[in-house]
Amino acid sequence: LEKAENASVIYTPFYTDNGKRIYIDGITGRVVKEPVVEEKSPNSSHILITYLVAGILALAIPVTWLRIVLPLGISFIPLLRRKLG
């Protein structure tokens, strides 16, 4: 990735069959291959639960403006948790 970071324009990674990412420099056409290391976010279950609750609230609340405001507010909880630690 450090080779790809030095490139001028980097396109989003493409994936190969052998488990590597391919980064392409948009100016020079240089190709950088890296092994893929996938890590699960520690807050991924919290994010899923928050969005499910927000979706249920959006369906259950009869007042139109609250259907938008409450789920939107709840959806920021995982973001705040990540920012605050």
C-alpha positions as CSV (number, residue, x, y, z in Angstrom):
1,L,0.0,0.0,0.0
2,E,2.9,2.4,0.6
3,K,3.8,2.1,-3.1
4,A,0.2,2.8,-4.0
5,E,0.1,5.8,-1.6
6,N,3.0,7.4,-3.5
7,A,1.1,7.2,-6.8
8,S,-0.6,10.2,-8.1
9,V,-4.2,8.9,-8.6
10,I,-5.2,5.6,-7.1
11,Y,-8.4,3.8,-8.3
12,T,-10.3,1.7,-5.8
13,P,-8.9,-1.7,-5.2
14,F,-9.8,-4.6,-7.6
15,Y,-9.6,-8.1,-6.3
16,T,-7.9,-11.1,-7.9
17,D,-8.6,-14.8,-7.4
18,N,-5.5,-15.4,-5.3
19,G,-6.5,-13.0,-2.5
20,K,-4.7,-9.9,-3.5
21,R,-5.8,-6.3,-4.1
22,I,-4.7,-4.5,-7.2
23,Y,-4.2,-0.7,-7.0
24,I,-3.8,1.2,-10.3
25,D,-2.2,4.6,-10.6
26,G,-4.4,6.6,-12.8
27,I,-1.7,8.7,-14.3
28,T,1.2,6.3,-15.0
29,G,-0.8,3.1,-15.2
30,R,1.5,1.5,-12.6
31,V,-0.1,-1.6,-10.9
32,V,0.6,-2.4,-7.2
33,K,-0.6,-5.8,-5.8
34,E,-1.0,-6.5,-2.1
35,P,-2.4,-9.4,-0.1
36,V,-5.9,-8.8,1.4
37,V,-6.1,-8.6,5.1
38,E,-9.8,-8.4,6.1
39,E,-10.6,-7.4,9.7
40,K,-14.0,-7.2,11.3
41,S,-14.8,-3.9,12.8
42,P,-15.2,-4.2,16.6
43,N,-18.4,-2.1,16.5
44,S,-20.0,-3.9,13.5
45,S,-22.7,-5.6,15.7
46,H,-23.5,-2.3,17.3
47,I,-23.9,-0.7,13.9
48,L,-26.2,-3.5,12.7
49,I,-28.4,-3.3,15.8
50,T,-28.6,0.5,15.6
51,Y,-29.7,0.5,12.0
52,L,-32.3,-2.2,12.6
53,V,-33.8,-0.2,15.5
54,A,-33.7,2.9,13.4
55,G,-35.6,1.1,10.6
56,I,-38.2,-0.3,13.0
57,L,-38.7,3.2,14.4
58,A,-39.1,4.7,11.0
59,L,-41.9,2.2,10.3
60,A,-43.6,2.5,13.7
61,I,-43.7,6.2,14.2
62,P,-46.9,7.8,12.9
63,V,-45.7,11.4,12.8
64,T,-44.0,12.2,9.4
65,W,-41.1,14.4,10.6
66,L,-40.3,12.1,13.5
67,R,-40.0,9.2,11.0
68,I,-37.0,11.1,9.6
69,V,-35.5,12.8,12.6
70,L,-35.4,9.9,15.2
71,P,-33.9,7.2,13.0
72,L,-31.4,9.7,11.6
73,G,-30.4,10.7,15.1
74,I,-30.1,7.1,16.2
75,S,-28.0,6.2,13.2
76,F,-25.3,8.6,14.4
77,I,-24.8,6.6,17.6
78,P,-22.2,4.2,16.1
79,L,-20.3,7.1,14.6
80,L,-20.2,8.9,18.0
81,R,-19.1,5.7,19.7
82,R,-16.2,5.4,17.3
83,K,-15.2,9.1,17.7
84,L,-15.4,9.0,21.5
85,G,-13.5,5.8,21.9
